[in-house]
């Protein structure tokens, strides 16, 4: 095991780089987040979200959740709607909203039904053209009002951008409170967090399955790193890798039944493929190497794996065919690059680079090789793309506190999902819900 030092006040910390960097996670961790959006995008659609008729008695206003979602995406700028409350049936006076320089308007209503559920309805309008862009309605229990709001934001986002919205997707992350580790599943805005696993031993490297119904992760419950696959809905789990030595860094193939993992069972840390459809998966070694190879991630077609290797003398990102062959180096800027994440559309590679002792989030356009820094923080970790390839989530430190952040791919709009006085680590953004 190798110690990974990050500054004078760095704590030992468990990392997924198969070196398994040991971490000391401190203090109190909580699952509720406070969203703070900062920055100004170059092109943002001005959109008005009117207060939904009937939402005033609700503990959480549906229109407020929709507005927060759209602002966090970096694609929209909210227009003041103070004093306006509209339902989905009211055709707006477009001249009023044009005077407010709004390009779009969202209105709706929330009605309590006789069976205790809530009927949530909405409509979106193109103010510039004076056009009806459509709407939706659904009946939900009180506990699903936030989900309904996220789904409304998805609908609006897609109508106004042409891209699929990601607000009703989920994230996974790990916290430590005292000596207890928790694996959490939460909404994409960090709210509605539910504990999937609690343990007195570390939990690292959670990874969503392509179907969004399972998580693979590493635990130390057996006093050694082992890989489990966990059904989120039922909490049933299956031990899939407990071989001699270290079992770490699980990554799902697009087929949903293959995992790429890092094992040290044959000496050193090497990449293997596990077929989970087998009762007892037998690892297939991907490459022969005397170096440390770890942190695999698949391309969307499942034909290529990007990974981290020190075969050139320092950690860099490489790629190799899943059929085997000679790896090809991908990163050349900087002498220490780890934690690769590929965008689902195949255009981008995000990773962490050590620059003058600081760990920063970078992004590479794969077609051109152009590399850009996205952050000015010093301790960034574990980037993960949203399923529509438009945003990233990552862990970092701000003003001495642990935080999860989302950022647009140009780095101009960031949202801080801040825990209360505790450690928040290992974020992974789930796929679109099916």
Secondary structure, DSSP 8 states (H G I E B T S, - for coil): ------STT------SSTT-------S---S--EEEEE---SS-EEEEE-EEBT-TTSSS-HHHHHHHHHHHTTSEEEE--TT-EE-TT----HHHHHHTT-SEEEEEEEEE-TTS-EEEEEEEEETTTTEEEEEEEEEE-GGGHHHHHHHHHHHHHHHHHSS---TT-EEEEEEEETTEEEEEEEETTS-S-EEEEEESS-EEEEEE-TTSSEEEEEE-TTSS-EEEEEETTT--EEEEE--SS-EEEEEE-TTSSEEEEEE-TTSS-EEEEEETTSTT---EE----SS-EEEEEE-TTSSEEEEEE-TTSS-EEEEEETT----EE---SSS-EEEEEE-TTSSEEEEEEEETTEEEEEEEETTTTEEEE----SB-EEEEE-TTSSEEEEEEEETTEEEEEEEETTS--EEEEE-SSSEEEEEEE-----
